[in-house]
Amino acid sequence: MTDRPTLKPEARAVRTDCNEGDCAENQPLPEAIARGQANQKSPAEWAYLRLALYLRKFEEQLDSEHEVGIGVAGSEAGALHIRGVGYFAPDLVTFYGLDQHGAKTQLIQHVSQLNVMLKAVPKQAETAERIGFQLASRIEADGEAEAAAAGGEGGAGGGEAGAAAG
């Protein structure tokens, strides 16, 4: 790893339920996300990367009896227990998971229609799933591999990302 300046996202949040600087929008970008130029990433990849940050930060606040779920704005489908997130450039984001009855579910959203609500939902297994942390690990590993392939120059790669399975 090289010593690079800490990059802050172009984002801001003021909330009553988190200390200044502790919200996802106010955290430094992980190197794997900050690497490369913004115009080298598709809208779907940017949505995927930022969703990973939100999911990880949301999970940091959960107890061991809950995991992250999503509700889709304007939908009566109930919560989706997230087991994976992926994207298909240039414009699709996919959520993989289980509904409240345990049925396999896949939600495909166009980035222009991306409206999800993160929810703390009771875990469905003995151990709560932590997809946000799994995504962060995968993104960091992919970023290191891309940097090594580019000779350490930190270029952002394109293409599709598989879902992080839980």
C-alpha positions in Angstrom: 0.0 0.0 0.0 1.2 3.5 -0.8 0.7 6.5 1.4 -2.1 8.4 -0.3 -4.1 11.3 1.0 -7.4 10.4 2.6 -10.1 11.2 0.2 -13.5 12.4 1.4 -16.6 11.7 -0.8 -18.5 14.6 -2.2 -21.3 14.0 0.2 -22.7 15.4 3.5 -25.2 14.4 6.1 -26.4 16.1 9.2 -28.3 13.7 11.5 -29.4 13.6 15.1 -28.5 10.0 15.5 -24.8 10.0 14.7 -21.9 12.0 15.9 -20.4 14.5 13.5 -18.1 12.6 11.1 -19.6 9.2 12.0 -22.2 9.0 9.2 -21.4 7.0 6.1 -21.4 10.2 4.0 -18.7 11.7 6.2 -16.3 8.7 6.2 -13.1 8.7 4.1 -13.4 6.7 0.9 -11.7 3.3 1.1 -8.7 3.3 -1.2 -10.2 0.7 -3.5 -13.2 3.0 -4.1 -11.2 6.2 -4.4 -8.7 4.7 -6.9 -9.1 5.8 -10.5 -11.1 8.5 -12.0 -14.8 9.0 -11.4 -15.5 9.1 -15.1 -14.0 5.6 -15.4 -16.8 4.1 -13.3 -20.3 3.4 -14.7 -23.4 4.7 -12.8 -24.1 1.1 -11.7 -20.6 0.6 -10.3 -20.8 3.9 -8.4 -24.2 2.9 -7.0 -22.8 -0.5 -6.0 -19.7 0.9 -4.3 -21.7 3.5 -2.4 -24.3 1.0 -1.3 -21.5 -1.1 0.1 -20.5 1.9 2.3 -24.0 2.5 3.5 -24.6 -1.2 4.2 -21.4 -1.6 6.2 -22.1 1.6 8.3 -25.7 0.4 8.9 -24.5 -3.0 10.1 -22.0 -1.4 12.5 -25.0 -0.2 14.4 -26.9 -3.5 14.6 -26.9 -6.0 17.5 -26.3 -9.7 17.0 -30.0 -10.4 16.7 -30.5 -8.3 13.6 -29.2 -8.1 10.1 -29.8 -5.6 7.3 -32.8 -5.9 5.1 -34.2 -3.6 2.4 -37.6 -2.4 1.7 -38.3 -1.1 -1.8 -40.0 2.3 -1.9 -43.6 2.1 -3.1 -43.6 -1.7 -2.7 -45.8 -4.0 -0.5 -43.3 -6.9 -0.9 -42.0 -6.6 2.7 -38.3 -6.7 3.7 -35.6 -8.5 1.7 -32.9 -10.1 3.8 -29.8 -9.2 1.8 -27.5 -12.0 0.9 -25.7 -10.3 -2.0 -25.4 -7.2 -4.1 -24.1 -6.9 -7.6 -24.2 -4.6 -10.6 -24.3 -5.0 -14.3 -22.7 -1.9 -16.0 -23.7 0.5 -17.1 -27.0 0.9 -15.2 -28.3 -2.1 -13.2 -27.9 -2.9 -9.5 -29.1 -6.3 -8.2 -30.0 -7.3 -4.6 -30.1 -11.0 -3.8 -31.7 -12.4 -0.7 -34.6 -14.0 1.0 -38.1 -12.6 1.7 -39.8 -12.7 5.1 -41.0 -16.3 4.4 -37.5 -17.5 3.4 -38.2 -17.6 -0.4 -35.2 -16.7 -2.6 -35.6 -13.2 -4.0 -33.7 -11.1 -6.5 -34.5 -7.4 -7.0 -33.1 -5.7 -10.2 -33.1 -2.0 -10.2 -32.1 0.6 -12.8 -29.8 3.2 -11.2 -32.3 6.0 -12.1 -35.0 4.2 -10.1 -32.8 3.1 -7.1 -34.9 3.7 -4.0 -34.3 1.3 -1.1 -34.8 1.6 2.6 -32.3 -0.1 4.8 -34.1 -1.9 7.7 -32.9 -3.7 10.8 -34.7 -7.1 10.5 -34.6 -10.1 12.8 -31.9 -12.6 11.7 -33.1 -15.7 9.9 -30.3 -18.0 10.9 -28.3 -18.6 14.1 -25.8 -16.0 13.0 -26.8 -12.6 11.5 -25.5 -12.1 8.0 -23.2 -9.1 7.5 -23.2 -8.4 3.8 -21.8 -4.9 4.1 -18.6 -6.2 5.6 -18.4 -8.9 3.0 -18.9 -6.4 0.2 -16.2 -4.1 1.7 -13.7 -7.0 1.8 -14.5 -8.0 -1.8 -14.2 -4.4 -3.0 -10.8 -4.0 -1.3 -9.5 -7.3 -2.6 -10.7 -6.5 -6.2 -9.1 -3.0 -5.9 -5.7 -4.5 -4.8 -5.8 -7.0 -7.7 -6.6 -4.2 -10.2 -3.7 -2.1 -8.8 -1.3 -5.0 -9.1 -2.4 -5.8 -12.6 -1.9 -2.1 -13.6 1.5 -2.1 -12.0 0.3 -0.3 -8.9 -0.9 2.7 -10.9 -4.5 2.5 -9.5 -6.6 2.3 -12.6 -10.3 1.5 -12.1 -11.5 -1.5 -14.0 -14.9 -1.9 -15.7 -17.2 -4.8 -16.2 -19.5 -6.7 -14.0 -19.2 -7.5 -10.4 -20.6 -10.7 -9.0 -22.8 -10.7 -5.9 -21.0 -11.2 -2.6 -22.5 -14.4 -1.4 -23.3 -14.9 2.3 
